[in-house]
Every structure is written in C-alpha cells, then in structure tokens.
Amino acid sequence: MHYARWLFGVAALSNFAASAGLLFFRPLLAPIIRFDPASGTNLFFLYFTGALIALFGFSYARVAANPVRYRVYVPFSIMGKSLAVLCAYTAWIVGAVSWKIPALISMDVVFALLFLDFLRRTKT
C-alpha cells in the first residue's frame, strides 16, 4: 500500500497544482500555454473546470490516505483522467488549441494506466 499512497498522493498534488493554475495563476500561465482569455460564461466554465480538477485531487488524496477504504474511487479516477485526455486531444486535433495543452495533459495517460494497474494488483 506504500506504492498506492505515493501514486495517489502525487496525482493529488498534480491536480491541486493544475487547479491552482487555472483558478489563481491564469494571467501568468495563459501566455505560456497559449490559453485564450476567458470572460463571461466562458470564465464560469474555466472556474468550474478548475473546481472539478480540485475535486478529483481531493478524491486522489482520500485514496492516498486510505487505499483500501477509498479503492472504490479509483474507477472514477481512471474515467476522469481518460476523459481529460480525450477532451484535450480532440480540441488539438480539430485545431482549437495548441500542442501545449495535450502535451501538458499527457501525464494523465500515465496516471490512468497506473490507476488501472493499482486496481488489477488489488483485486478483492
């Protein structure tokens, strides 16, 4: 279970950092990742996305704290990481975002695979 604590702890920190970037440091990060300015309802969706990323981070932190008790969160974690990757790559393929967005989110592929491996290793 030491491995699970590290894996999900790192995933939680990663999500908290991404959420903080969107919610608090967008003016600094936007030019680097070529993130369009958000206003009006788009700003709502940006903040909502940041909040959901933090919520997933909280669930990873719960799994890190107690991998046996919160194992049930892991399938949702795999789906969340996979959907984030799918959304980023779809937006890139249609030309809506630069390559930097999917490049940043590519780590989520690794997390999703490691989460899947965790489930496989800890079958009940």
N, C-alpha and C positions, 0 to 999 in steps of 0.2 A: 504493500500500500504506500510505501515511501515514494515510489515512482508516480503513483496517481496524485499524490499531494504536490509534487513538483510540476507535473504536467498541467494539472488544472489550476495550480497557483500561477504559473507563467501565463496560461491562457487568460486568467482573470486580470492580471496586470496588463496584459496586451490590450484587452478590451477596455479597461479603465483608461489607459493612455489614449486609445483611439477616440473614446467618448469625450475625454477632456479636450482633445484636439479639435473636435467638431464644436463642442459647446463653448469653449473658453479661448481657444487659440486660433480660431478660423482665420482672422485677419493676417496672422503670421504664416500659417500653413497654406492658405489658398493659392498664393502665387507660386509656391514650390511645386504643388501637385496640379496646378492649373485648374483649380476648383472655381467655377463661376460664382460671382457674387449672388447671394440669396436675399430676397426681400419678399414681403407679403406672405402669401400662403406657402411659397417655397421655403421661407425661413421656418415656418411651422414644421414642415417635413424634415428639414435639416435638424432641428432641435429634437423632434420626435425620434429620428434615427439615432441621434446621439444618446437619447434616453434608453432606447431599446438595446443599443450596444452595451450600455452600462448595466442594464438588467441582465443580459446574458453574462456579463462579467461577474455579477453577483451570484448567478447560479453556478458558474465555474468555481467561485470561491467557496461555495457551500460544498461542492464535490471535493475540493481540495481539503476542506476541514474534516469531512467525514465521507470517504469514498464509498463505504458500504451503504450507509443510510441514504445518500443522495445519488446513488447509481442510476435511479430512475430518471434523473435529469439528463443523462448522457445522450440518449437517442435524440432528444430535442436539441441538444448542443450540436450534434452531428448535422441535423437538418438546418440549424441556424447558420453554421459555418458554410455548408454546401450552398444554401440559398444566397448568402452574401457573395460567394464566388461566382455563382451563376449570374446574379444581377450585374456585378462589376464587369464580367467578361462579355455579357450581352451588350451592355452600354458601350464597351470598347469596340466590339465587332461592328455595331451599327454606326460608329463614328461619333458618338455623343460625348465620349471622354477620351483623354489621352491615355497612353500606355501606362502612365504612372499609377493610376488608380488600381487597375488589375495587378500591377506589379506589387503594390503595397499589400493587397489583399491575398496574394498568392500563399502567404503563410497560413491562411485559413484552410487551404487544401491539406497542408501537413497536419494541422491540428485535427481536422475532421478524420483523417486516416489514423492518427494516433488515438483519438477518442474511440474509433471503431475497434482498434486493436485492444484498447482497455476493456471494452465490452466483451470481446472474444476471450480475453485472458481471464475474465472474472465471471464467467457463466456460473449461475447458481444452480 
